[in-house]
Amino acid sequence: MSGKINLLPHREERRKRARLHFAVMAAMTVLLGVVIVGAGWLVLSQRISAQEDRNRFLKAEIAKLDKEIDEIREVKDKIAALLARKKVIEDLQTDRVQTVYLLDELVRQMPEGVFLKSVQQRGNGIELVGYAQSNARVSTLMRNIESSPYLANPNLVEIKAANLGKMRVSQFNMRLQLKPPVKPEAAKDAAKPAPAAAKKG
């Protein structure tokens, strides 16, 4: 007895299982892709956020440094201004001291028979215009200046005969230099005797 077996339901069932398996695998692939993309996006977002935090920190630190640099610059400017004022004051005090030395030394070194008409000072340069009873008195004045501890380099620019009232005198124009005043410490050092040479044994 020969019978026929119907395989259609079995084949249909196998196709359904294959379609289901494919659908499940496709869904799992899509889900896995979504998970991977989400994880990558999360990691990237965290890195971006961390970098932004670092950038904000660096900007804040740079701003602090810029502020400190500005403060340092202001302090340097103030120090420079104070030093400039100090130098001006020192120069004024030096000029005042030099004027005192000049007038005192001129009185000391002025020989008898010599009269000054004007005294002009430009820095350490001095110009004298005056009258003398004779040319010899002018020569004496120049020798006195050369031996002075505060005056130096007398240079006779001009000397000529002139009338001063009823007197016949020599009018002279002389230039010289004012030596800077010696500081007390330097004067003490200069006054110390030189150390004796070591005796040979």
Number of C-alpha atoms within 10 A of each C-alpha: 2 3 5 5 5 8 8 9 9 10 11 11 11 12 12 12 12 12 12 12 12 12 12 12 12 12 12 12 12 12 12 12 12 12 12 12 12 12 12 12 12 12 12 12 12 12 12 12 12 12 12 12 12 12 12 12 12 12 12 12 12 12 12 12 12 12 12 12 12 12 12 12 12 12 12 12 12 12 12 12 12 12 12 12 12 12 12 12 12 12 12 12 12 14 16 12 13 20 15 12 18 21 11 12 17 19 10 12 18 18 17 11 12 20 14 15 12 10 15 11 17 9 10 15 15 18 18 18 18 18 26 23 17 15 18 11 18 25 13 16 19 22 14 19 23 16 11 16 14 19 23 20 14 18 13 16 12 11 17 11 15 14 11 11 7 6 9 14 20 21 24 21 19 18 19 20 20 23 17 15 13 12 9 9 9 9 11 10 11 11 9 8 7 8 6 6 6 6 5 4 3
